């Protein structure tokens, strides 16, 4: 019988620290891609830069998700009034 060492990873939410344990046990993944593929259908977000956010919908989790989004584009054209009635940005 051989003794082998295996490297794996587990994930937990960066906001609340909850681990990904869908059936009351910790799942070990081979790599980040596998973690993303398995946890994403359950509502978990796993980014390429190793950020993990669970699907809880409170304000802290929503703020973390919002921080992952790119800034909104400015859609006002030169000379156009914005919604507040001001001209040009």
N, CA, C and O atoms as a MOPAC input file, in Angstrom:
PM7 MOZYME 1SCF
protein

 N      0.84800 1    -1.16900 1     0.00000 1
 C      0.00000 1     0.00000 1     0.00000 1
 C      0.89700 1     1.23600 1     0.00000 1
 O      1.78800 1     1.37100 1     0.83800 1
 N      0.65200 1     2.11800 1    -0.93500 1
 C      1.43400 1     3.34700 1    -1.03600 1
 C      0.76300 1     4.46200 1    -0.24600 1
 O     -0.45700 1     4.48500 1    -0.08200 1
 N      1.57200 1     5.36900 1     0.23100 1
 C      1.06200 1     6.57000 1     0.89000 1
 C      1.29700 1     7.72100 1    -0.07200 1
 O      2.43700 1     8.00800 1    -0.43600 1
 N      0.22400 1     8.37900 1    -0.48400 1
 C      0.30900 1     9.46400 1    -1.44700 1
 C     -0.13700 1    10.76500 1    -0.81500 1
 O     -1.05000 1    10.79500 1     0.01000 1
 N      0.51500 1    11.82800 1    -1.21200 1
 C      0.11800 1    13.15900 1    -0.78000 1
 C     -0.64600 1    13.82000 1    -1.90800 1
 O     -0.19100 1    13.83700 1    -3.05200 1
 N     -1.81600 1    14.36800 1    -1.58400 1
 C     -2.64200 1    15.04700 1    -2.57000 1
 C     -2.85500 1    16.48500 1    -2.11800 1
 O     -3.10500 1    16.75000 1    -0.94200 1
 N     -2.75500 1    17.39900 1    -3.05700 1
 C     -3.02900 1    18.80100 1    -2.76200 1
 C     -4.41200 1    19.12600 1    -3.30300 1
 O     -4.72700 1    18.82000 1    -4.45200 1
 N     -5.22400 1    19.74000 1    -2.47600 1
 C     -6.56700 1    20.10800 1    -2.89900 1
 C     -6.90600 1    21.46100 1    -2.28400 1
 O     -6.12500 1    22.02300 1    -1.51500 1
 N     -8.07800 1    21.97200 1    -2.63500 1
 C     -8.48800 1    23.22000 1    -2.01900 1
 C     -9.94200 1    23.13800 1    -1.61400 1
 O    -10.72900 1    22.38700 1    -2.19000 1
 N    -10.28100 1    23.92300 1    -0.61300 1
 C    -11.65500 1    24.09900 1    -0.18200 1
 C    -11.96700 1    25.57200 1    -0.34600 1
 O    -11.05400 1    26.39200 1    -0.44800 1
 N    -13.24200 1    25.92000 1    -0.37200 1
 C    -13.58800 1    27.34000 1    -0.50600 1
 C    -14.48000 1    27.76500 1     0.64700 1
 O    -15.28000 1    26.98800 1     1.16800 1
 N    -14.31600 1    29.02200 1     1.02700 1
 C    -15.20600 1    29.63300 1     2.00500 1
 C    -15.40800 1    31.08700 1     1.61600 1
 O    -14.55100 1    31.70400 1     0.98300 1
 N    -16.53500 1    31.61000 1     1.99800 1
 C    -16.93700 1    32.95800 1     1.61700 1
 C    -15.98300 1    33.99600 1     2.21000 1
 O    -15.65800 1    33.94900 1     3.39600 1
 N    -15.54000 1    34.93100 1     1.36700 1
 C    -14.66800 1    36.00500 1     1.83700 1
 C    -15.41200 1    37.00500 1     2.71600 1
 O    -14.78100 1    37.75500 1     3.46100 1
 N    -16.73200 1    37.03000 1     2.64300 1
 C    -17.52200 1    37.98900 1     3.41600 1
 C    -17.84000 1    37.44500 1     4.80300 1
 O    -17.58800 1    38.11800 1     5.80200 1
 N    -18.39100 1    36.23100 1     4.87600 1
 C    -18.85700 1    35.71600 1     6.16400 1
 C    -18.06800 1    34.51100 1     6.68400 1
 O    -18.24400 1    34.11000 1     7.83400 1
 N    -17.20600 1    33.93400 1     5.85300 1
 C    -16.39100 1    32.80400 1     6.29100 1
 C    -17.07500 1    31.45700 1     6.21700 1
 O    -16.48500 1    30.44700 1     6.60300 1
 N    -18.31300 1    31.41400 1     5.72800 1
 C    -19.02300 1    30.13900 1     5.59000 1
 C    -18.34700 1    29.27800 1     4.54200 1
 O    -18.04500 1    29.75300 1     3.44700 1
 N    -18.10700 1    28.01600 1     4.86700 1
 C    -17.49900 1    27.09200 1     3.92600 1
 C    -18.53700 1    26.49700 1     2.98700 1
 O    -19.72200 1    26.43700 1     3.31400 1
 N    -18.08600 1    26.06100 1     1.82600 1
 C    -18.97600 1    25.39100 1     0.88100 1
 C    -19.16000 1    23.96600 1     1.34400 1
 O    -18.28800 1    23.12200 1     1.13700 1
 N    -20.28700 1    23.69300 1     1.97100 1
 C    -20.59200 1    22.38900 1     2.54500 1
 C    -22.05200 1    22.04900 1     2.24300 1
 O    -22.89300 1    22.10400 1     3.14000 1
 N    -22.36500 1    21.70000 1     0.99500 1
 C    -23.77100 1    21.50900 1     0.63200 1
 C    -24.46400 1    20.34300 1     1.33100 1
 O    -25.67700 1    20.39700 1     1.53300 1
 N    -23.75300 1    19.31600 1     1.70000 1
 C    -24.34900 1    18.15500 1     2.36400 1
 C    -23.72100 1    17.92100 1     3.73500 1
 O    -23.51900 1    16.78100 1     4.15200 1
 N    -23.41900 1    19.01200 1     4.42300 1
 C    -22.83000 1    18.96100 1     5.77000 1
 C    -21.45600 1    18.30200 1     5.82200 1
 O    -21.06700 1    17.74400 1     6.84800 1
 N    -20.72900 1    18.36800 1     4.72300 1
 C    -19.32700 1    17.96100 1     4.74400 1
 C    -18.56000 1    18.87300 1     3.79300 1
 O    -19.12700 1    19.39000 1     2.83000 1
 N    -17.30400 1    19.06600 1     4.05600 1
 C    -16.48100 1    19.94900 1     3.24600 1
 C    -16.04200 1    19.24400 1     1.97500 1
 O    -15.47300 1    18.15300 1     2.02000 1
 N    -16.31200 1    19.87600 1     0.84600 1
 C    -15.90800 1    19.31800 1    -0.43900 1
 C    -14.50300 1    19.81200 1    -0.76700 1
 O    -14.20000 1    20.99500 1    -0.61100 1
 N    -13.65600 1    18.90500 1    -1.21900 1
 C    -12.29500 1    19.23300 1    -1.61700 1
 C    -12.21600 1    19.20800 1    -3.14300 1
 O    -12.64700 1    18.25000 1    -3.78500 1
 N    -11.66000 1    20.27300 1    -3.70900 1
 C    -11.57500 1    20.42100 1    -5.15900 1
 C    -10.14000 1    20.23200 1    -5.63200 1
 O     -9.18700 1    20.48800 1    -4.89600 1
 N    -10.00300 1    19.77400 1    -6.89100 1
 C     -8.66800 1    19.62200 1    -7.47400 1
 C     -8.03500 1    20.97100 1    -7.77500 1
 O     -6.84000 1    21.17200 1    -7.55700 1
 N     -8.86000 1    21.90500 1    -8.28400 1
 C     -8.33700 1    23.22000 1    -8.67500 1
 C     -9.47000 1    24.23900 1    -8.63800 1
 O    -10.62100 1    23.90200 1    -8.35900 1
 N     -9.12400 1    25.48800 1    -8.92300 1
 C    -10.09200 1    26.57600 1    -8.85200 1
 C    -11.19500 1    26.41300 1    -9.89600 1
 O    -12.35200 1    26.73600 1    -9.62700 1
 N    -10.85300 1    25.91900 1   -11.07400 1
 C    -11.85900 1    25.72300 1   -12.12000 1
 C    -12.91100 1    24.70900 1   -11.67000 1
 O    -14.10200 1    24.91600 1   -11.90600 1
 N    -12.49900 1    23.64100 1   -11.04100 1
 C    -13.45200 1    22.64600 1   -10.55500 1
 C    -14.33000 1    23.23900 1    -9.45100 1
 O    -15.53300 1    22.98000 1    -9.41100 1
 N    -13.73900 1    24.02600 1    -8.56100 1
 C    -14.51700 1    24.67700 1    -7.50300 1
 C    -15.58600 1    25.58300 1    -8.10300 1
 O    -16.73300 1    25.58000 1    -7.65400 1
 N    -15.21000 1    26.35500 1    -9.11300 1
 C    -16.16000 1    27.25900 1    -9.76500 1
 C    -17.26800 1    26.46500 1   -10.45400 1
 O    -18.44100 1    26.82300 1   -10.34400 1
 N    -16.91300 1    25.39700 1   -11.16100 1
 C    -17.89700 1    24.59600 1   -11.88100 1
 C    -18.90500 1    23.93400 1   -10.94300 1
 O    -20.08800 1    23.84100 1   -11.27100 1
 N    -18.45100 1    23.48000 1    -9.79800 1
 C    -19.33500 1    22.77200 1    -8.87500 1
 C    -20.12700 1    23.73300 1    -7.98900 1
 O    -21.30700 1    23.48900 1    -7.73500 1
 N    -19.51800 1    24.80600 1    -7.51600 1
 C    -20.19000 1    25.71200 1    -6.58100 1
 C    -21.09200 1    26.74100 1    -7.26700 1
 O    -22.06200 1    27.19900 1    -6.66200 1
 N    -20.79700 1    27.10900 1    -8.49700 1
 C    -21.58100 1    28.14500 1    -9.18200 1
 C    -23.06200 1    27.80600 1    -9.31600 1
 O    -23.88800 1    28.69100 1    -9.09200 1
 N    -23.45000 1    26.58100 1    -9.66800 1
 C    -24.88500 1    26.28700 1    -9.75800 1
 C    -25.63700 1    26.46700 1    -8.43300 1
 O    -26.85900 1    26.61500 1    -8.43100 1
 N    -24.91900 1    26.45600 1    -7.32300 1
 C    -25.53300 1    26.67100 1    -6.00900 1
 C    -25.58400 1    28.14500 1    -5.63300 1
 O    -25.99300 1    28.48900 1    -4.52500 1
 N    -25.17100 1    29.01900 1    -6.55000 1
 C    -25.22600 1    30.45000 1    -6.28700 1
 C    -23.93100 1    31.05800 1    -5.78100 1
 O    -23.87900 1    32.26200 1    -5.52600 1
 N    -22.88900 1    30.26200 1    -5.63000 1
 C    -21.60600 1    30.77100 1    -5.17500 1
 C    -20.87900 1    31.43500 1    -6.33800 1
 O    -21.00600 1    31.01400 1    -7.48800 1
 N    -20.11900 1    32.47700 1    -6.02200 1
 C    -19.29100 1    33.15400 1    -7.01100 1
 C    -17.83500 1    32.88100 1    -6.66200 1
 O    -17.39200 1    33.16100 1    -5.54900 1
 N    -17.09500 1    32.33200 1    -7.62200 1
 C    -15.66700 1    32.06600 1    -7.44900 1
 C    -14.96700 1    32.73100 1    -8.62900 1
 O    -15.17600 1    32.34500 1    -9.77900 1
 N    -14.13600 1    33.72900 1    -8.34200 1
 C    -13.48400 1    34.47500 1    -9.41500 1
 C    -12.10200 1    33.91100 1    -9.72100 1
 O    -11.54900 1    33.11900 1    -8.95800 1
 N    -11.57000 1    34.33600 1   -10.84200 1
 C    -10.24200 1    33.88000 1   -11.26400 1
 C     -9.14800 1    34.32000 1   -10.29900 1
 O     -8.11200 1    33.66500 1   -10.18900 1
 N     -9.38000 1    35.43900 1    -9.59500 1
 C     -8.37000 1    35.90200 1    -8.63400 1
 C     -8.66700 1    35.41400 1    -7.21100 1
 O     -8.24000 1    36.01400 1    -6.22500 1
 N     -9.42200 1    34.29200 1    -7.13800 1
 C     -9.64600 1    33.55100 1    -5.90100 1
 C    -10.55000 1    34.25000 1    -4.89900 1
 O    -10.45400 1    33.98000 1    -3.70200 1
 N    -11.41500 1    35.13100 1    -5.34800 1
 C    -12.41800 1    35.70100 1    -4.45800 1
 C    -13.62400 1    34.77000 1    -4.46000 1
 O    -14.03000 1    34.26600 1    -5.50700 1
 N    -14.18700 1    34.55000 1    -3.28600 1
 C    -15.31800 1    33.63600 1    -3.14700 1
 C    -16.41800 1    34.34000 1    -2.36400 1
 O    -16.17300 1    34.89000 1    -1.29000 1
 N    -17.64100 1    34.31900 1    -2.91400 1
 C    -18.77600 1    34.93700 1    -2.24000 1
 C    -19.94000 1    33.94800 1    -2.27200 1
 O    -20.32500 1    33.45900 1    -3.33400 1
 N    -20.48900 1    33.66400 1    -1.10000 1
 C    -21.61600 1    32.73400 1    -1.00400 1
 C    -22.91100 1    33.44800 1    -1.39400 1
 O    -22.91800 1    34.67000 1    -1.54200 1
 N    -23.99600 1    32.71000 1    -1.56100 1
 C    -25.22500 1    33.31300 1    -2.07700 1
 C    -26.10300 1    34.03500 1    -1.06200 1
 O    -27.23700 1    34.38000 1    -1.39500 1
 N    -25.63500 1    34.28000 1     0.15700 1
 C    -26.45900 1    35.03400 1     1.10000 1
 C    -26.75700 1    36.40800 1     0.51100 1
 O    -25.89200 1    37.00400 1    -0.13100 1
 N    -27.94400 1    36.90800 1     0.71600 1
 C    -28.35900 1    38.14600 1     0.06100 1
 C    -28.34600 1    39.37700 1     0.94300 1
 O    -29.04000 1    40.34500 1     0.63600 1
 N    -27.58500 1    39.38000 1     2.02600 1
 C    -27.57800 1    40.56600 1     2.88200 1
 C    -26.76400 1    41.69600 1     2.25300 1
 O    -26.17600 1    41.52400 1     1.18500 1
 N    -26.73300 1    42.84000 1     2.91200 1
 C    -26.07500 1    44.01900 1     2.33500 1
 C    -24.56800 1    43.84200 1     2.19600 1
 O    -23.97800 1    44.36300 1     1.24900 1
 N    -23.93400 1    43.12400 1     3.11100 1
 C    -22.48700 1    42.90900 1     3.01400 1
 C    -22.13500 1    42.06400 1     1.78600 1
 O    -21.17800 1    42.36100 1     1.07100 1
 N    -22.91100 1    41.02100 1     1.55400 1
 C    -22.66200 1    40.16500 1     0.39000 1
 C    -22.97300 1    40.90400 1    -0.90600 1
 O    -22.25800 1    40.76100 1    -1.89700 1
 N    -24.05300 1    41.70100 1    -0.89200 1
 C    -24.39200 1    42.46200 1    -2.09100 1
 C    -23.31600 1    43.49400 1    -2.39500 1
 O    -22.98700 1    43.71600 1    -3.56100 1
 N    -22.76300 1    44.12900 1    -1.36400 1
 C    -21.68800 1    45.10200 1    -1.57100 1
 C    -20.45200 1    44.42200 1    -2.15600 1
 O    -19.77900 1    44.99100 1    -3.01600 1
 N    -20.15200 1    43.21700 1    -1.69700 1
 C    -19.00600 1    42.48200 1    -2.23900 1
 C    -19.23500 1    42.12900 1    -3.70500 1
 O    -18.31300 1    42.21500 1    -4.51600 1
 N    -20.45500 1    41.73300 1    -4.04600 1
 C    -20.77000 1    41.43200 1    -5.45100 1
 C    -20.70600 1    42.69700 1    -6.30600 1
 O    -20.20400 1    42.66700 1    -7.43000 1
 N    -21.21400 1    43.80400 1    -5.77400 1
 C    -21.17000 1    45.06700 1    -6.51300 1
 C    -19.73000 1    45.50400 1    -6.78100 1
 O    -19.43200 1    46.06900 1    -7.83300 1
 N    -18.84200 1    45.24000 1    -5.82500 1
 C    -17.44200 1    45.61700 1    -5.98600 1
 C    -16.76600 1    44.83200 1    -7.11600 1
 O    -15.76600 1    45.28400 1    -7.67400 1
 N    -17.30500 1    43.66900 1    -7.44900 1
 C    -16.74200 1    42.87100 1    -8.53900 1
 C    -17.14100 1    43.40100 1    -9.91500 1
 O    -16.50600 1    43.08100 1   -10.91900 1
 N    -18.18900 1    44.20700 1    -9.95200 1
 C    -18.70300 1    44.70300 1   -11.22600 1
 C    -17.86700 1    45.88400 1   -11.72600 1
 O    -17.35000 1    46.65900 1   -10.92100 1
 N    -17.73300 1    46.02500 1   -13.04500 1
 C    -17.01200 1    47.18800 1   -13.58000 1
 C    -17.83400 1    48.45300 1   -13.36200 1
 O    -19.04500 1    48.37700 1   -13.15400 1
 N    -17.18300 1    49.62100 1   -13.40700 1
 C    -17.93900 1    50.86300 1   -13.21900 1
 C    -18.93900 1    51.06600 1   -14.35600 1
 O    -18.71400 1    50.63100 1   -15.48600 1
 N    -20.04200 1    51.73200 1   -14.03600 1
 C    -21.03700 1    52.00400 1   -15.06600 1
 C    -20.45200 1    52.98600 1   -16.08000 1
 O    -19.75700 1    53.93200 1   -15.70800 1
 N    -20.73400 1    52.75700 1   -17.35000 1
 C    -20.21300 1    53.67900 1   -18.37200 1
 C    -20.98000 1    55.00100 1   -18.34400 1
 O    -22.15600 1    55.04800 1   -17.98300 1
 N    -20.29400 1    56.06100 1   -18.73100 1
 C    -20.95300 1    57.35700 1   -18.86300 1
 C    -21.61300 1    57.38300 1   -20.23000 1
 O    -20.94800 1    57.24600 1   -21.25700 1
 N    -22.91000 1    57.55800 1   -20.23400 1
 C    -23.64400 1    57.48800 1   -21.49400 1
 C    -24.10700 1    58.84900 1   -21.98500 1
 O    -24.88200 1    58.93100 1   -22.93800 1
 N    -23.65000 1    59.90300 1   -21.35800 1
 C    -24.07000 1    61.23700 1   -21.76200 1
 C    -23.14800 1    61.76200 1   -22.85800 1
 O    -21.92500 1    61.73200 1   -22.72000 1
 N    -23.74100 1    62.23800 1   -23.93600 1
 C    -22.97200 1    62.80300 1   -25.03800 1
 C    -22.75900 1    64.29400 1   -24.80400 1
 O    -23.52200 1    64.92700 1   -24.07400 1
 N    -21.73800 1    64.84600 1   -25.41500 1
 C    -21.44400 1    66.26800 1   -25.29100 1
 C    -22.66500 1    67.08300 1   -25.69400 1
 O    -23.23600 1    66.87200 1   -26.76400 1
 N    -23.06400 1    68.01700 1   -24.82800 1
 C    -24.20200 1    68.88000 1   -25.09100 1
 C    -25.53500 1    68.30500 1   -24.66300 1
 O    -26.54300 1    69.01100 1   -24.69200 1
 N    -25.56700 1    67.05200 1   -24.26800 1
 C    -26.80400 1    66.39300 1   -23.86000 1
 C    -27.09400 1    66.71000 1   -22.39400 1
 O    -26.16700 1    66.80000 1   -21.58900 1
 N    -28.35800 1    66.87700 1   -22.04000 1
 C    -28.73500 1    67.09100 1   -20.64900 1
 C    -28.74800 1    65.74900 1   -19.92300 1
 O    -29.22200 1    64.74800 1   -20.46000 1
 N    -28.21800 1    65.73700 1   -18.68000 1
 C    -28.33800 1    64.50800 1   -17.89900 1
 C    -29.66800 1    64.53600 1   -17.16400 1
 O    -30.44100 1    65.48000 1   -17.33000 1
 N    -29.94600 1    63.54200 1   -16.37200 1
 C    -31.23700 1    63.43800 1   -15.71600 1
 C    -31.49100 1    64.56100 1   -14.72000 1
 O    -32.64700 1    64.85400 1   -14.41700 1
 N    -30.45300 1    65.19500 1   -14.20700 1
 C    -30.64400 1    66.28300 1   -13.25800 1
 C    -30.82200 1    67.61700 1   -13.97200 1
 O    -31.04000 1    68.63800 1   -13.31900 1
 N    -30.73400 1    67.62900 1   -15.30600 1
 C    -30.91600 1    68.87300 1   -16.06400 1
 C    -29.62900 1    69.60700 1   -16.32500 1
 O    -29.64800 1    70.68400 1   -16.92100 1
 N    -28.50700 1    69.05700 1   -15.89800 1
 C    -27.21200 1    69.69100 1   -16.12400 1
 C    -26.70700 1    69.33400 1   -17.52600 1
 O    -26.93900 1    68.22900 1   -18.01400 1
 N    -26.02500 1    70.26700 1   -18.15700 1
 C    -25.45000 1    69.97000 1   -19.47100 1
 C    -24.03500 1    69.46000 1   -19.32000 1
 O    -23.30900 1    69.87900 1   -18.41800 1
 N    -23.65300 1    68.58300 1   -20.17500 1
 C    -22.30500 1    68.03100 1   -20.29700 1
 C    -21.75400 1    67.53200 1   -18.96600 1
 O    -21.99500 1    68.10600 1   -17.90400 1
 N    -21.03000 1    66.47700 1   -19.06700 1
 C    -20.40400 1    65.86500 1   -17.88600 1
 C    -19.00400 1    66.38600 1   -17.72800 1
 O    -18.30300 1    65.99700 1   -16.79400 1

